[in-house]
Every structure is written in C-alpha cells, then in structure tokens.
C-alpha cells in the first residue's frame, strides 16, 4: 500500500508516519508539506526508506507533481491545516477549504482509492437541545461566526459532497472530539493547560476527550481498513461531566460568571498567540457528545489512553 499524507511535518502528520512505518501492509509513505522536517525528526525518519518528503503547498498548481512522480497512490490522508495566528483570513481559507477541495480533485484525477479527512466533532455545535449522543447524520450547527470552525464545516461539507458511490476516491471523514496530547497544538491543550481551569458558572456539560495516540490509531485504522467509507465519530474512553474530566487530569476548577470568562478567554487566546481564533464558550457550556458505534464496529477502533 502506498500512502500520501498532507501536513506530514505537523503534529499528527509525524505521529501517523511513525505509526504506518511499523505496519507491514504499508510499503511507501509520501509526506507532503510546505515546511521542512526538523533535524531530529528527519534523522529518525530517514533511517527507514519507507518515507519520503515532497515539499509543496496544497494551494499551488505545482503540488500535482507529487501525484505525477508517485504513481498508484492508494490512500491520501489530508491533515494539512492552517491555524497560524499570523496568517490572514483569506490565506487560511485557501489552505483549509479550497486546499481540501483541490486535494480531493487531484485524488480523483489520479485514481487514488481512498481520501481521509480529519474533522472535529465541534462541527455539530455545542447546543442545549443536542441529543445525548450525536450520530454521524446529525446536522452541522456550530457557530459560523468563528472563522476556524466555519472553515472546518465547509471542508467537512466539501468532503461529503464528494462521496459518490462507485467513484474513486472513497471519502472517509473522521470526526474527533477534543484532543489532548504533548505532541500537538489544540485548543483544549491551551484551555486546560494551567493548574486551575475556570469554567462557566452554572454549567457542567457531558464531555468527551481523546488522546493524540488514540487519534493516530483511528487514522491508521481508516487507512488500513479496506471497506472504510463515509463518516465516523471518534471519541475517548469516557463520557462524563466536564468537571470530572478535569478532576482526572489533576486540575482545579473555579466557576466564573460567563461575561467575565468570555472576556478572559478572548484576551488569553489573543496573548497566548497559539491559535487564530478566540474560544467559543458554548463548548464548555453545552453538550456535543457523539455516538461512536460505527467506528467501533466498522474500523475495529477502541480507545485505550483516556
């Protein structure tokens, strides 16, 4: 099997490359990125001839050269995502939305068998009237006023519109709940980074988190499972109140009135300079818990870390 991974020098790109390198069913991994590998990682990867890096920007026409050079790609895992706070809105949208469409089109043109897209369960929206377990066919009702989540919704819907039975590539969308881990940059890592975590007074919604290693394994299962197709919700081991999630992490929580907390988090995320968007407090006020039956039954995925 030959696998192409966009965003290969990012957190999940590196993790997935390492995971697939250890699988005997994967013969060749092509990394696509507009950045170089860092020195330590490059030395580690180059020890295995399975992996090769192609330097290219998914927004540019030249990126098609990777398909022309590497024939018979079986799976394309699309992990490229721009969340750089220094980038302008148009540049971010070109990467996150139009870049996704371009990669699907190139996958179809070059007869790639499977296209895998990593999406968040946040696209469902955190709302007081959500059902206890959201299934994959639930509407995407997140607040589109937040640019980052709007890009995710539009990319997710772009993938859905390219799900054509009997036509290559088979499109797979994995929707992950909030992700935690040391090797990746995520809003939850930022939000839950301190010893004391302020929460909205009067709210303690049911919540799901997943560790980066389980995310990597779910992505690998989607790559390696021949019949994988359509949308899969993916979450961690437990579904429990947010306060209990934080207690298990050894955090102390403090209730804060919503208007004060909203001001605090807008300032915090701005000064932190790790993300291109403010945090939507609805995600720690209302539930967006998902049903993961399909991923368990069809991909054989069972979370193990948290």
Phi and psi in degrees as GROMACS dihedral restraints (atoms count N, CA, C in turn):
[ dihedral_restraints ]
;  ai    aj    ak    al  type     phi  dphi    fc
    3     4     5     6     1  -111.9    20    10
    4     5     6     7     1   127.1    20    10
    6     7     8     9     1  -122.6    20    10
    7     8     9    10     1   130.7    20    10
    9    10    11    12     1  -106.7    20    10
   10    11    12    13     1   129.8    20    10
   12    13    14    15     1  -121.7    20    10
   13    14    15    16     1   117.3    20    10
   15    16    17    18     1   -83.2    20    10
   16    17    18    19     1   154.1    20    10
   18    19    20    21     1    67.0    20    10
   19    20    21    22     1    33.9    20    10
   21    22    23    24     1   -69.4    20    10
   22    23    24    25     1   -18.3    20    10
   24    25    26    27     1   -96.3    20    10
   25    26    27    28     1    -0.5    20    10
   27    28    29    30     1   -80.9    20    10
   28    29    30    31     1   179.3    20    10
   30    31    32    33     1   -55.9    20    10
   31    32    33    34     1   -54.6    20    10
   33    34    35    36     1   -75.7    20    10
   34    35    36    37     1   -27.3    20    10
   36    37    38    39     1   -60.3    20    10
   37    38    39    40     1   -48.1    20    10
   39    40    41    42     1   -62.2    20    10
   40    41    42    43     1   -44.1    20    10
   42    43    44    45     1   -63.7    20    10
   43    44    45    46     1   -41.1    20    10
   45    46    47    48     1   -70.7    20    10
   46    47    48    49     1   -38.1    20    10
   48    49    50    51     1   -57.8    20    10
   49    50    51    52     1   -47.8    20    10
   51    52    53    54     1   -61.3    20    10
   52    53    54    55     1   -41.8    20    10
   54    55    56    57     1   -64.2    20    10
   55    56    57    58     1   -44.6    20    10
   57    58    59    60     1   -74.9    20    10
   58    59    60    61     1   -26.7    20    10
   60    61    62    63     1   -60.0    20    10
   61    62    63    64     1   -30.2    20    10
   63    64    65    66     1   -85.1    20    10
   64    65    66    67     1    -3.2    20    10
   66    67    68    69     1   -97.5    20    10
   67    68    69    70     1   124.0    20    10
   69    70    71    72     1   -67.5    20    10
   70    71    72    73     1   -17.7    20    10
   72    73    74    75     1   -78.1    20    10
   73    74    75    76     1   -11.1    20    10
   75    76    77    78     1  -103.2    20    10
   76    77    78    79     1   117.2    20    10
   78    79    80    81     1   -91.9    20    10
   79    80    81    82     1   -33.3    20    10
   81    82    83    84     1  -149.0    20    10
   82    83    84    85     1   133.9    20    10
   84    85    86    87     1  -120.0    20    10
   85    86    87    88     1   123.1    20    10
   87    88    89    90     1  -107.2    20    10
   88    89    90    91     1   119.9    20    10
   90    91    92    93     1   -92.3    20    10
   91    92    93    94     1   134.3    20    10
   93    94    95    96     1  -118.5    20    10
   94    95    96    97     1   125.4    20    10
   96    97    98    99     1  -158.9    20    10
   97    98    99   100     1   153.2    20    10
   99   100   101   102     1   -94.7    20    10
  100   101   102   103     1     9.6    20    10
  102   103   104   105     1  -121.8    20    10
  103   104   105   106     1   157.0    20    10
  105   106   107   108     1   -81.3    20    10
  106   107   108   109     1   158.8    20    10
  108   109   110   111     1   -72.0    20    10
  109   110   111   112     1   143.4    20    10
  111   112   113   114     1   -70.7    20    10
  112   113   114   115     1   156.3    20    10
  114   115   116   117     1   -58.7    20    10
  115   116   117   118     1   -47.8    20    10
  117   118   119   120     1   -63.3    20    10
  118   119   120   121     1   -40.6    20    10
  120   121   122   123     1   -70.5    20    10
  121   122   123   124     1   -37.1    20    10
  123   124   125   126     1   -62.2    20    10
  124   125   126   127     1   -41.9    20    10
  126   127   128   129     1   -63.7    20    10
  127   128   129   130     1   -39.6    20    10
  129   130   131   132     1   -67.8    20    10
  130   131   132   133     1   -43.8    20    10
  132   133   134   135     1   -68.8    20    10
  133   134   135   136     1   -40.5    20    10
  135   136   137   138     1   -66.4    20    10
  136   137   138   139     1   -12.5    20    10
  138   139   140   141     1   -69.6    20    10
  139   140   141   142     1   -17.5    20    10
  141   142   143   144     1  -117.3    20    10
  142   143   144   145     1   121.2    20    10
  144   145   146   147     1   -76.6    20    10
  145   146   147   148     1     0.9    20    10
  147   148   149   150     1   -64.8    20    10
  148   149   150   151     1   -30.0    20    10
  150   151   152   153     1  -104.9    20    10
  151   152   153   154     1   137.5    20    10
  153   154   155   156     1  -139.8    20    10
  154   155   156   157     1   140.8    20    10
  156   157   158   159     1  -102.7    20    10
  157   158   159   160     1   130.8    20    10
  159   160   161   162     1  -111.0    20    10
  160   161   162   163     1   124.2    20    10
  162   163   164   165     1   -86.3    20    10
  163   164   165   166     1   118.4    20    10
  165   166   167   168     1  -170.2    20    10
  166   167   168   169     1   155.2    20    10
  168   169   170   171     1  -106.2    20    10
  169   170   171   172     1   124.4    20    10
  171   172   173   174     1   -65.3    20    10
  172   173   174   175     1   -12.6    20    10
  174   175   176   177     1   -83.5    20    10
  175   176   177   178     1   -13.0    20    10
  177   178   179   180     1  -101.2    20    10
  178   179   180   181     1   150.3    20    10
  180   181   182   183     1   -61.9    20    10
  181   182   183   184     1   -33.0    20    10
  183   184   185   186     1   -61.8    20    10
  184   185   186   187     1   -18.8    20    10
  186   187   188   189     1   -62.7    20    10
  187   188   189   190     1   -20.0    20    10
  189   190   191   192     1   -64.2    20    10
  190   191   192   193     1   -18.6    20    10
  192   193   194   195     1   -59.8    20    10
  193   194   195   196     1   -29.3    20    10
  195   196   197   198     1   -65.5    20    10
  196   197   198   199     1   -33.6    20    10
  198   199   200   201     1   -75.5    20    10
  199   200   201   202     1   -33.5    20    10
  201   202   203   204     1   -73.1    20    10
  202   203   204   205     1   -33.6    20    10
  204   205   206   207     1   -77.5    20    10
  205   206   207   208     1   -40.5    20    10
  207   208   209   210     1  -109.0    20    10
  208   209   210   211     1    95.9    20    10
  210   211   212   213     1   -77.1    20    10
  211   212   213   214     1   159.9    20    10
  213   214   215   216     1    59.7    20    10
  214   215   216   217     1    45.0    20    10
  216   217   218   219     1   -71.7    20    10
  217   218   219   220     1   129.2    20    10
  219   220   221   222     1   -86.7    20    10
  220   221   222   223     1   -43.4    20    10
  222   223   224   225     1  -135.0    20    10
  223   224   225   226     1   135.6    20    10
  225   226   227   228     1  -114.3    20    10
  226   227   228   229     1   119.7    20    10
  228   229   230   231     1  -103.8    20    10
  229   230   231   232     1   114.5    20    10
  231   232   233   234     1   -96.5    20    10
  232   233   234   235     1   101.6    20    10
  234   235   236   237     1  -113.6    20    10
  235   236   237   238     1    -6.2    20    10
  237   238   239   240     1   -61.6    20    10
  238   239   240   241     1   129.6    20    10
  240   241   242   243     1  -156.8    20    10
  241   242   243   244     1   132.0    20    10
  243   244   245   246     1  -101.7    20    10
  244   245   246   247     1   112.9    20    10
  246   247   248   249     1  -128.8    20    10
  247   248   249   250     1    31.5    20    10
  249   250   251   252     1   -81.5    20    10
  250   251   252   253     1   118.8    20    10
  252   253   254   255     1   -63.8    20    10
  253   254   255   256     1   -15.8    20    10
  255   256   257   258     1   -85.9    20    10
  256   257   258   259     1    -9.0    20    10
  258   259   260   261     1   -90.2    20    10
  259   260   261   262     1   147.3    20    10
  261   262   263   264     1   -74.6    20    10
  262   263   264   265     1   157.9    20    10
  264   265   266   267     1   -57.4    20    10
  265   266   267   268     1   -41.6    20    10
  267   268   269   270     1   -65.2    20    10
  268   269   270   271     1   -40.3    20    10
  270   271   272   273     1   -64.6    20    10
  271   272   273   274     1   -41.0    20    10
  273   274   275   276     1   -64.9    20    10
  274   275   276   277     1   -44.6    20    10
  276   277   278   279     1   -64.7    20    10
  277   278   279   280     1   -38.5    20    10
  279   280   281   282     1   -61.7    20    10
  280   281   282   283     1   -36.8    20    10
  282   283   284   285     1   -76.0    20    10
  283   284   285   286     1   -50.5    20    10
  285   286   287   288     1   -75.7    20    10
  286   287   288   289     1   -37.5    20    10
  288   289   290   291     1  -101.4    20    10
  289   290   291   292     1   -61.2    20    10
  291   292   293   294     1   -67.9    20    10
  292   293   294   295     1   -30.8    20    10
  294   295   296   297     1   -64.2    20    10
  295   296   297   298     1   -38.5    20    10
  297   298   299   300     1   -63.7    20    10
  298   299   300   301     1   -46.9    20    10
  300   301   302   303     1   -61.3    20    10
  301   302   303   304     1   -41.7    20    10
  303   304   305   306     1   -63.4    20    10
  304   305   306   307     1   -39.7    20    10
  306   307   308   309     1   -69.3    20    10
  307   308   309   310     1   -35.5    20    10
  309   310   311   312     1   -64.6    20    10
  310   311   312   313     1   -43.8    20    10
  312   313   314   315     1   -63.0    20    10
  313   314   315   316     1   -41.2    20    10
  315   316   317   318     1   -68.7    20    10
  316   317   318   319     1   -36.0    20    10
  318   319   320   321     1   -62.6    20    10
  319   320   321   322     1   -41.2    20    10
  321   322   323   324     1   -67.8    20    10
  322   323   324   325     1   -43.8    20    10
  324   325   326   327     1   -61.4    20    10
  325   326   327   328     1   -35.0    20    10
  327   328   329   330     1  -105.6    20    10
  328   329   330   331     1    19.9    20    10
  330   331   332   333     1    59.7    20    10
  331   332   333   334     1    36.2    20    10
  333   334   335   336     1   -69.2    20    10
  334   335   336   337     1   135.7    20    10
  336   337   338   339     1   -76.6    20    10
  337   338   339   340     1   -35.1    20    10
  339   340   341   342     1  -140.4    20    10
  340   341   342   343     1   139.0    20    10
  342   343   344   345     1  -122.1    20    10
  343   344   345   346     1   122.6    20    10
  345   346   347   348     1  -115.6    20    10
  346   347   348   349     1   128.5    20    10
  348   349   350   351     1  -120.3    20    10
  349   350   351   352     1   132.8    20    10
  351   352   353   354     1   -93.6    20    10
  352   353   354   355     1   116.8    20    10
  354   355   356   357     1  -124.6    20    10
  355   356   357   358     1   162.8    20    10
  357   358   359   360     1  -101.0    20    10
  358   359   360   361     1   152.0    20    10
  360   361   362   363     1   -67.6    20    10
  361   362   363   364     1   -12.3    20    10
  363   364   365   366     1   -59.6    20    10
  364   365   366   367     1   -20.0    20    10
  366   367   368   369     1   -64.5    20    10
  367   368   369   370     1   -22.5    20    10
  369   370   371   372     1   -69.4    20    10
  370   371   372   373     1   -24.4    20    10
  372   373   374   375     1    86.6    20    10
  373   374   375   376     1   142.3    20    10
  375   376   377   378     1   -95.7    20    10
  376   377   378   379     1   110.5    20    10
  378   379   380   381     1  -137.9    20    10
  379   380   381   382     1   148.3    20    10
  381   382   383   384     1   -65.8    20    10
  382   383   384   385     1   -24.5    20    10
  384   385   386   387     1   -97.4    20    10
  385   386   387   388     1    12.1    20    10
  387   388   389   390     1   -65.0    20    10
  388   389   390   391     1   145.0    20    10
  390   391   392   393     1   -65.9    20    10
  391   392   393   394     1   165.7    20    10
  393   394   395   396     1   -60.4    20    10
  394   395   396   397     1   -40.6    20    10
  396   397   398   399     1  -128.6    20    10
  397   398   399   400     1   114.3    20    10
  399   400   401   402     1   -79.1    20    10
  400   401   402   403     1   128.5    20    10
  402   403   404   405     1   -93.4    20    10
  403   404   405   406     1   170.3    20    10
  405   406   407   408     1   -63.2    20    10
  406   407   408   409     1   -21.2    20    10
  408   409   410   411     1   -92.8    20    10
  409   410   411   412     1     7.6    20    10
  411   412   413   414     1   -67.2    20    10
  412   413   414   415     1   146.7    20    10
  414   415   416   417     1   -66.3    20    10
  415   416   417   418     1   152.8    20    10
  417   418   419   420     1   -91.0    20    10
  418   419   420   421     1   102.7    20    10
  420   421   422   423     1  -116.6    20    10
  421   422   423   424     1    23.2    20    10
  423   424   425   426     1   -67.4    20    10
  424   425   426   427     1   160.5    20    10
  426   427   428   429     1   -73.7    20    10
  427   428   429   430     1   109.9    20    10
  429   430   431   432     1   -75.9    20    10
  430   431   432   433     1    -3.2    20    10
  432   433   434   435     1   -70.3    20    10
  433   434   435   436     1   -17.9    20    10
  435   436   437   438     1   -90.0    20    10
  436   437   438   439     1   116.2    20    10
  438   439   440   441     1   -57.6    20    10
  439   440   441   442     1   -43.4    20    10
  441   442   443   444     1   -61.9    20    10
  442   443   444   445     1   -46.6    20    10
  444   445   446   447     1   -71.1    20    10
  445   446   447   448     1   -32.0    20    10
  447   448   449   450     1   -62.3    20    10
  448   449   450   451     1   -42.3    20    10
  450   451   452   453     1   -61.0    20    10
  451   452   453   454     1   -40.1    20    10
  453   454   455   456     1   -65.8    20    10
  454   455   456   457     1   -42.3    20    10
  456   457   458   459     1   -62.1    20    10
  457   458   459   460     1   -46.6    20    10
  459   460   461   462     1   -65.1    20    10
  460   461   462   463     1   -37.9    20    10
  462   463   464   465     1   -68.6    20    10
  463   464   465   466     1   -42.2    20    10
  465   466   467   468     1   -60.0    20    10
  466   467   468   469     1   -45.6    20    10
  468   469   470   471     1   -68.5    20    10
  469   470   471   472     1   -33.9    20    10
  471   472   473   474     1   -59.9    20    10
  472   473   474   475     1   -43.3    20    10
  474   475   476   477     1   -64.2    20    10
  475   476   477   478     1   -41.8    20    10
  477   478   479   480     1   -61.7    20    10
  478   479   480   481     1   -40.2    20    10
  480   481   482   483     1   -69.3    20    10
  481   482   483   484     1   -12.8    20    10
  483   484   485   486     1  -105.9    20    10
  484   485   486   487     1    16.8    20    10
  486   487   488   489     1   -88.8    20    10
  487   488   489   490     1    92.7    20    10
  489   490   491   492     1  -113.6    20    10
  490   491   492   493     1   114.9    20    10
  492   493   494   495     1   -56.5    20    10
  493   494   495   496     1   133.2    20    10
  495   496   497   498     1    80.6    20    10
  496   497   498   499     1     1.0    20    10
  498   499   500   501     1  -118.1    20    10
  499   500   501   502     1   136.3    20    10
  501   502   503   504     1   -83.0    20    10
  502   503   504   505     1   147.8    20    10
  504   505   506   507     1   -83.7    20    10
  505   506   507   508     1   156.9    20    10
  507   508   509   510     1   -68.3    20    10
  508   509   510   511     1   126.7    20    10
  510   511   512   513     1   -97.9    20    10
  511   512   513   514     1   129.5    20    10
  513   514   515   516     1  -121.6    20    10
  514   515   516   517     1   128.6    20    10
  516   517   518   519     1  -113.9    20    10
  517   518   519   520     1   122.1    20    10
  519   520   521   522     1  -104.6    20    10
  520   521   522   523     1   117.0    20    10
  522   523   524   525     1  -101.4    20    10
  523   524   525   526     1   113.4    20    10
  525   526   527   528     1  -100.9    20    10
  526   527   528   529     1   142.0    20    10
  528   529   530   531     1   -73.0    20    10
  529   530   531   532     1  -173.3    20    10
  531   532   533   534     1   -56.4    20    10
  532   533   534   535     1   130.2    20    10
  534   535   536   537     1  -105.4    20    10
  535   536   537   538     1   134.2    20    10
  537   538   539   540     1  -122.8    20    10
  538   539   540   541     1   148.9    20    10
  540   541   542   543     1   160.4    20    10
  541   542   543   544     1   157.6    20    10
  543   544   545   546     1   -80.3    20    10
  544   545   546   547     1   -20.0    20    10
  546   547   548   549     1   -95.7    20    10
  547   548   549   550     1    -3.1    20    10
  549   550   551   552     1  -128.9    20    10
  550   551   552   553     1   160.4    20    10
  552   553   554   555     1  -106.5    20    10
  553   554   555   556     1   113.5    20    10
  555   556   557   558     1  -135.8    20    10
  556   557   558   559     1   155.0    20    10
  558   559   560   561     1   -57.1    20    10
  559   560   561   562     1   -37.5    20    10
  561   562   563   564     1   -68.4    20    10
  562   563   564   565     1   -37.3    20    10
  564   565   566   567     1   -58.8    20    10
  565   566   567   568     1   -40.0    20    10
  567   568   569   570     1   -69.4    20    10
  568   569   570   571     1   -46.5    20    10
  570   571   572   573     1   -64.1    20    10
  571   572   573   574     1   -41.3    20    10
  573   574   575   576     1   -99.5    20    10
  574   575   576   577     1    18.9    20    10
  576   577   578   579     1   -72.7    20    10
  577   578   579   580     1   -28.4    20    10
  579   580   581   582     1   -86.9    20    10
  580   581   582   583     1   170.1    20    10
  582   583   584   585     1   -72.8    20    10
  583   584   585   586     1   -29.3    20    10
  585   586   587   588     1  -113.6    20    10
  586   587   588   589     1   127.1    20    10
  588   589   590   591     1  -116.8    20    10
  589   590   591   592     1   113.9    20    10
  591   592   593   594     1   -75.2    20    10
  592   593   594   595     1   137.3    20    10
  594   595   596   597     1  -123.0    20    10
  595   596   597   598     1   163.1    20    10
  597   598   599   600     1   -71.6    20    10
  598   599   600   601     1   122.5    20    10
  600   601   602   603     1   -58.0    20    10
  601   602   603   604     1   131.2    20    10
  603   604   605   606     1    90.3    20    10
  604   605   606   607     1     0.7    20    10
  606   607   608   609     1  -128.3    20    10
  607   608   609   610     1   136.5    20    10
  609   610   611   612     1  -151.1    20    10
  610   611   612   613     1    73.3    20    10
  612   613   614   615     1   -71.9    20    10
  613   614   615   616     1   157.7    20    10
  615   616   617   618     1   -63.4    20    10
  616   617   618   619     1   143.2    20    10
  618   619   620   621     1  -144.8    20    10
  619   620   621   622     1   153.3    20    10
  621   622   623   624     1  -131.9    20    10
  622   623   624   625     1   139.3    20    10
  624   625   626   627     1  -131.6    20    10
  625   626   627   628     1   161.1    20    10
  627   628   629   630     1  -142.4    20    10
  628   629   630   631     1   143.5    20    10
  630   631   632   633     1   -83.6    20    10
  631   632   633   634     1   151.7    20    10
  633   634   635   636     1   -56.7    20    10
  634   635   636   637     1   -33.1    20    10
  636   637   638   639     1   -68.5    20    10
  637   638   639   640     1   -35.9    20    10
  639   640   641   642     1   -71.2    20    10
  640   641   642   643     1   -35.3    20    10
  642   643   644   645     1   -60.6    20    10
  643   644   645   646     1   -46.3    20    10
  645   646   647   648     1   -60.0    20    10
  646   647   648   649     1   -42.1    20    10
  648   649   650   651     1   -66.7    20    10
  649   650   651   652     1   -40.4    20    10
  651   652   653   654     1   -63.2    20    10
  652   653   654   655     1   -40.8    20    10
  654   655   656   657     1   -61.9    20    10
  655   656   657   658     1   -43.0    20    10
  657   658   659   660     1   -63.2    20    10
  658   659   660   661     1   -40.4    20    10
  660   661   662   663     1   -62.0    20    10
  661   662   663   664     1   -39.6    20    10
  663   664   665   666     1   -64.7    20    10
  664   665   666   667     1   -37.1    20    10
  666   667   668   669     1   -65.0    20    10
  667   668   669   670     1   -44.8    20    10
  669   670   671   672     1   -89.6    20    10
  670   671   672   673     1   -15.0    20    10
  672   673   674   675     1   -85.9    20    10
  673   674   675   676     1   113.7    20    10
  675   676   677   678     1   -58.0    20    10
  676   677   678   679     1   -40.4    20    10
  678   679   680   681     1   -90.5    20    10
  679   680   681   682     1     8.2    20    10
  681   682   683   684     1   -61.2    20    10
  682   683   684   685     1   130.0    20    10
  684   685   686   687     1  -162.0    20    10
  685   686   687   688     1   154.0    20    10
  687   688   689   690     1    83.5    20    10
  688   689   690   691     1  -152.6    20    10
  690   691   692   693     1  -108.3    20    10
  691   692   693   694     1   138.0    20    10
  693   694   695   696     1  -131.4    20    10
  694   695   696   697     1   125.7    20    10
  696   697   698   699     1   -81.0    20    10
  697   698   699   700     1   137.4    20    10
  699   700   701   702     1  -133.8    20    10
  700   701   702   703     1   127.4    20    10
  702   703   704   705     1  -141.4    20    10
  703   704   705   706     1   173.4    20    10
  705   706   707   708     1   -79.9    20    10
  706   707   708   709     1  -166.1    20    10
  708   709   710   711     1   -67.2    20    10
  709   710   711   712     1   -42.3    20    10
  711   712   713   714     1  -113.4    20    10
  712   713   714   715     1   152.1    20    10
  714   715   716   717     1  -122.4    20    10
  715   716   717   718     1   116.6    20    10
  717   718   719   720     1  -154.8    20    10
  718   719   720   721     1   166.9    20    10
  720   721   722   723     1   -57.5    20    10
  721   722   723   724     1   146.6    20    10
  723   724   725   726     1   -55.1    20    10
  724   725   726   727     1   -38.9    20    10
  726   727   728   729     1   -60.7    20    10
  727   728   729   730     1   -35.4    20    10
  729   730   731   732     1   -74.4    20    10
  730   731   732   733     1   -35.1    20    10
  732   733   734   735     1   -57.0    20    10
  733   734   735   736     1   -48.1    20    10
  735   736   737   738     1   -69.8    20    10
  736   737   738   739     1   -35.1    20    10
  738   739   740   741     1   -63.2    20    10
  739   740   741   742     1   -40.4    20    10
  741   742   743   744     1   -65.7    20    10
  742   743   744   745     1   -25.3    20    10
  744   745   746   747     1   -85.4    20    10
  745   746   747   748     1     0.1    20    10
  747   748   749   750     1    78.7    20    10
  748   749   750   751     1    21.8    20    10
  750   751   752   753     1   -95.1    20    10
  751   752   753   754     1   151.5    20    10
  753   754   755   756     1  -101.5    20    10
  754   755   756   757     1   132.1    20    10
  756   757   758   759     1  -106.3    20    10
  757   758   759   760     1   151.0    20    10
  759   760   761   762     1  -137.6    20    10
  760   761   762   763     1   125.5    20    10
  762   763   764   765     1   -75.4    20    10
  763   764   765   766     1   133.7    20    10
  765   766   767   768     1  -131.9    20    10
  766   767   768   769     1   138.3    20    10
  768   769   770   771     1   -55.0    20    10
  769   770   771   772     1   143.4    20    10
  771   772   773   774     1   -58.8    20    10
  772   773   774   775     1   -42.1    20    10
  774   775   776   777     1   -65.6    20    10
  775   776   777   778     1   -33.6    20    10
  777   778   779   780     1   -72.8    20    10
  778   779   780   781     1   -41.2    20    10
  780   781   782   783     1   -67.1    20    10
  781   782   783   784     1   -36.9    20    10
  783   784   785   786     1   -61.7    20    10
  784   785   786   787     1   -43.2    20    10
  786   787   788   789     1   -64.9    20    10
  787   788   789   790     1   -41.5    20    10
  789   790   791   792     1   -63.0    20    10
  790   791   792   793     1   -48.4    20    10
  792   793   794   795     1   -69.9    20    10
  793   794   795   796     1   -35.5    20    10
  795   796   797   798     1   -60.1    20    10
  796   797   798   799     1   -43.8    20    10
  798   799   800   801     1   -68.2    20    10
  799   800   801   802     1   -42.6    20    10
  801   802   803   804     1   -62.0    20    10
  802   803   804   805     1   -47.7    20    10
  804   805   806   807     1   -68.0    20    10
  805   806   807   808     1   -33.8    20    10
  807   808   809   810     1   -66.3    20    10
  808   809   810   811     1   -46.4    20    10
  810   811   812   813     1   -73.1    20    10
  811   812   813   814     1   -31.2    20    10
  813   814   815   816     1   -65.9    20    10
  814   815   816   817     1   -31.4    20    10
  816   817   818   819     1    57.4    20    10
  817   818   819   820     1    31.9    20    10
  819   820   821   822     1  -104.5    20    10
  820   821   822   823     1   -16.9    20    10
  822   823   824   825     1  -132.6    20    10
  823   824   825   826     1   153.0    20    10
  825   826   827   828     1   -91.5    20    10
  826   827   828   829     1    16.9    20    10
  828   829   830   831     1  -151.3    20    10
  829   830   831   832     1   153.6    20    10
  831   832   833   834     1   -77.5    20    10
  832   833   834   835     1   164.3    20    10
  834   835   836   837     1   -88.9    20    10
  835   836   837   838     1   134.7    20    10
  837   838   839   840     1   -86.0    20    10
  838   839   840   841     1   112.2    20    10
  840   841   842   843     1   -63.0    20    10
  841   842   843   844     1   -17.1    20    10
  843   844   845   846     1   -58.3    20    10
  844   845   846   847     1   -27.1    20    10
  846   847   848   849     1   -75.4    20    10
  847   848   849   850     1   -10.1    20    10
  849   850   851   852     1  -117.6    20    10
  850   851   852   853     1    13.0    20    10
  852   853   854   855     1  -109.9    20    10
  853   854   855   856     1   -42.1    20    10
  855   856   857   858     1  -122.9    20    10
  856   857   858   859     1   157.2    20    10
  858   859   860   861     1   -80.6    20    10
  859   860   861   862     1   151.0    20    10
  861   862   863   864     1  -146.4    20    10
  862   863   864   865     1    50.2    20    10
  864   865   866   867     1   -76.4    20    10
  865   866   867   868     1   138.2    20    10
  867   868   869   870     1  -114.9    20    10
  868   869   870   871     1   154.7    20    10
  870   871   872   873     1   -88.1    20    10
  871   872   873   874     1   129.3    20    10
  873   874   875   876     1  -112.0    20    10
  874   875   876   877     1    17.9    20    10
  876   877   878   879     1   -57.0    20    10
  877   878   879   880     1   -44.2    20    10
  879   880   881   882     1   -63.8    20    10
  880   881   882   883     1   -42.0    20    10
  882   883   884   885     1   -64.7    20    10
  883   884   885   886     1   -37.1    20    10
  885   886   887   888     1   -68.4    20    10
  886   887   888   889     1   -44.8    20    10
  888   889   890   891     1   -78.5    20    10
  889   890   891   892     1   -38.0    20    10
  891   892   893   894     1   -96.0    20    10
  892   893   894   895     1   -32.5    20    10
  894   895   896   897     1   -99.0    20    10
  895   896   897   898     1   -11.4    20    10
  897   898   899   900     1    66.7    20    10
  898   899   900   901     1    28.9    20    10
  900   901   902   903     1   -93.2    20    10
  901   902   903   904     1   127.6    20    10
  903   904   905   906     1  -131.1    20    10
  904   905   906   907     1   119.7    20    10
  906   907   908   909     1   -65.9    20    10
  907   908   909   910     1   148.2    20    10
  909   910   911   912     1  -127.6    20    10
  910   911   912   913     1   -19.5    20    10
  912   913   914   915     1   -91.0    20    10
  913   914   915   916     1   -50.0    20    10
